[in-house]
Amino acid sequence: MKSKYFKNFLRYLYPFKTSFFLIIFLCILSAVLSLLSPLIIGNVIDSAIGYENVNFKLVFSHLIYLLGISLVGSVLQWGVSFYSGKLSIKVTNNIRNSFFSKINNIPIKYMDTHSHGDIISRAVNDIDTISEGLIQCIDKLFSGSSIIFFTVLFMFNISFKVTLLVLVLAPLAIFISTRISRASYSQFRKYSSVQGDLTGYTEEFISNQKAVKLFSYEGRSIENFEKINSKLFKFGVKSQFISSLTNPSTRFITNFIYILVGVFGAYICVKDGSISIGQISSLLIYVNQFNRPFVEIAAVVTQLQAALASINRIFEVLDKQSESENSDAMTKLPSKVVGNVDIENLYFSYNENSKMIINNMNLNIKPGQKIAIIGPTGCGKTTVINLLMRFYDVNSGDIKIDNISIKGVPRKDLRDIFGMVLQDTWLCNASIKDNISYGNPKASDQEIISAAKLAKCDHFIRRLKNGYDTLVSEDTISMSEGQKQLLCIARVILKNPSILILDEATSNIDTRTEINIQKAIDNMAEGKTCFIIAHRLSTIKNADMIVVMDKGCIVEKGNHKELLKKNGFYAKLYYSQYS
């Protein structure tokens, strides 16, 4: 894992440093208490001097101590588990908030070039994996480190020679587990990546079930799914196999150390009597406690490696540069935007090394004009809209609104003056009222109803079970695509923007409804600059200017009658539809 990602992860841990150090303190206290028990057990064994020569008073008092230590130790262990879980939830909650915020601020280019399913997988699966890994890290690593450190101190106090033997052999277990962990991490990294691919494919398959069934694609989709799933299986088996080697390897070494301590301790006891039988018993218990963290860490190394891989994937997104503003002293648009739009010597390409999508585009659009942009697929119509909204920044040239370059205008302020109705409807999981007021949450109920009436959707909303309070996700299954589009149009009407963008806005509406909607849009667009992208040329006959594009260039412009008289590119498109 890249070190910078882990450092960034620690930044999310820092605000909860008090809780973190409290957990460490509880770990240390719990470790010290647990290490008192072997000493007491050794003393109890040594108090049994011989047959009928047992100090029962000492044994009884030590048993009381053991009971008290056990009780307090259990409470401390509960505290470690509870607070580590709580800390994990707080940290991952902040990461999740940051991730969602980053998605809202990341350049559109990233969203266009990455699988949405993979992004969802990072937001859900990877953050959950980090949460589980953080709990295991605190519970096993810190508790284990405390036990290892204090066990060595207690063992030194009993026998320097035996402790030295343990310390000489212990690094072998650490070396093996470290080597295995490095090998398993790369496999878990691949596993997480393929898991994102699988989530993306599944999301795509479920979202487009009608198309899948229409084209009888079920068989091929299952084959594709099985290919991705088999890759996931392969990396999953490899990662599990490599990580599973850690536990038996470290357990073998720790058992070997345990046997050596027993034999060597007995040898010292018999040879010079420097340690007693009870102390040998204490040492054996300490060796078990010393070895136990290695075994426990080995047992959860799979989860820890998965968490590290997930941290890498999450912070790859969080470390992406957000949409940047090109000017430190941002220019403010006037409170009332007139709607004059100038496009000057515009060049644009989505990738630096690819050909230009827009070539030397120049337009002067006066306030209140309706501008239709038409042309064959791939000619650059939608790209112009992306540049107007600053979803992408131009390579060269400029776009000005009311003589102010949009490069110096904050993106939020710029987008506030636009209203857009897309071909694909989008309604959020909320009531119809909330969906209409999405761009104007302070709107009154009367304003919402007025917008719905203008969009010709008030009548069918009132026929729904709960009217304007109807939840879109639950109660509007029977709502047609056209009706959903009407709600989207009502949303824009309520926002009352200075500049309108209609991208095939009436494509899902029947001809009769389209006429009514066109009237509503005409009323709404009166006095406002309006950009219209359309394939059905009948919808743009009344446009003040029709801009005809081909291969990123403006090949013709004028109104409907002027372009028909030219008998050029537009005339051919028009007559091909209506001949």
Secondary structure, 3 states (H helix, E strand, C coil): CCHHHHHHHHHHHHHHHHHHHHHHHHHHHHHHHHHHHHHHHHHHHHHEEECCEECHHHHHHHHHHHHHHHHHHHHHHHHHHHHHHHHHHHHHHHHHHHHHHHHHHCCHHHHHHCCHHHHHHHHHHHHHHHHHHHHHHHHHHHHHHHHHHHHHHHHHHHCHHHHHHHHHHHHHHHHHHHHHHHHHHHHHHHHHHHHHHHHHHHHHHHHCHHHHHHCCCHHHHHHHHHHHHHHHHHHHHHHHHHHHCHHHHHHHHHHHHHHHHHHHHHHHHHHCCCCCHHHHHHHHHHHHHHHHHHHHHHHHHHHHHHHHHHHHHHHHHHCCCCCCCCCCCCCCCCCCCCCCEEEEEEEECCCCCCCCCEEEEEEEECCCCEEEEECCCCCCHHHHHHHHCCCCCCCEEEEEECCEEHHHCCHHHHHHCEEEECCCCCCCCCEHHHHHCCCCCCCCHHHHHHHHHHCCCHHHHHHCCCHHHCEHHHHCCCCCHHHHHHHHHHHHHHHCCCEEEEECCCCCCCHHHHHHHHHHHHHHHCCCEEEEECCCHHHHCCCCEEEEEECCEEEEEECHHHHHHHCCHHHHHHHHHHC
